[in-house]
Amino acid sequence: MTPKTSKLTTLALLAVVAGLLTGCETVKPWQRKTLADYTMRGDRDPMGDAIIEHVFFSREMASGGKGVGGGGCGCN
């Protein structure tokens, strides 16, 4: 291995290790109120939900499936 390749490999390894060590965070009890806020919900925008549903229907030929049961085979 050349010295340049060795340095790049070491740098890449250090970047991966740093990413793995800093990726996890414990949520404190007093922070859970913020995470449970209405603005943190993914389904708070009806227009956004309609657009996502249209994309799934148009490209994947699938509709629904956000609610209860069913495997997509039409046999519910």
C-alpha positions in Angstrom: 0.0 0.0 0.0 1.2 3.5 -0.8 1.4 6.1 2.0 -1.4 8.1 0.4 -3.7 5.1 0.4 -2.8 4.2 3.9 -3.6 7.7 5.1 -7.0 7.7 3.2 -7.9 4.3 4.7 -7.0 5.5 8.2 -9.0 8.7 7.7 -12.0 6.8 6.4 -11.8 4.3 9.4 -11.7 7.2 11.9 -14.7 8.9 10.2 -16.7 5.6 10.5 -15.7 5.1 14.1 -16.6 8.7 15.0 -20.0 8.4 13.2 -20.8 5.2 15.1 -19.8 6.7 18.5 -21.9 9.9 18.1 -25.0 8.4 16.5 -26.9 7.4 19.6 -28.5 9.7 22.0 -30.6 8.9 25.1 -33.8 10.9 25.4 -34.2 12.4 28.8 -37.7 12.3 30.4 -38.1 16.0 30.2 -37.3 15.9 26.4 -40.0 13.5 25.6 -42.7 16.2 25.8 -41.0 18.0 22.8 -40.7 14.8 20.8 -44.4 14.0 21.4 -45.5 17.4 20.1 -48.0 17.6 17.2 -45.4 19.1 14.9 -43.3 16.0 15.2 -46.0 13.8 13.7 -45.5 12.6 10.2 -49.2 12.6 9.4 -50.0 16.1 10.4 -50.2 17.4 6.9 -53.3 16.1 5.0 -52.0 17.4 1.6 -48.6 15.7 2.1 -50.4 12.4 3.0 -52.5 12.7 -0.2 -49.4 13.3 -2.3 -47.5 10.4 -0.8 -50.6 8.2 -1.3 -50.8 9.3 -5.0 -47.1 8.4 -5.5 -47.6 5.0 -4.0 -50.7 4.4 -6.1 -49.2 5.7 -9.3 -45.7 4.1 -9.1 -46.3 1.0 -7.1 -49.9 0.3 -7.9 -50.7 0.1 -4.2 -53.3 2.1 -2.3 -54.3 2.2 1.3 -52.5 0.0 3.7 -52.0 2.7 6.3 -54.8 1.4 8.5 -55.7 -2.1 9.8 -54.6 -5.4 8.4 -54.6 -6.8 4.9 -51.7 -8.2 2.9 -52.4 -6.5 -0.4 -53.8 -9.7 -2.0 -57.4 -8.4 -1.9 -58.4 -11.2 0.5 -59.2 -9.2 3.7 
